Amino acid sequence: MSIENVGWRDAGIRSFAAGGLLLTSAYMGKHPLIALGVGFIGVVVIGTALFRVCPLYTLFGFNTNSPSATRPN
């Protein structure tokens, strides 16, 4: 049984978005608390892209992972 609920396109979009958030966080020197928050969100988003599991998708019943794209067990 596969619990992956993030498809490859969704993971790619998440990776780019997380990269943007992390770069934004790196350049927010004047606002360290906001930079920390943005960086944390970026790390969470890149984690969901790498592991292809999104807790919010599970909570709301979404699944962008197609059955033909899953890895064989």
Helices and strands as residue ranges (DSSP letters): H 8-26, H 32-51, H 55-60, G 67-69
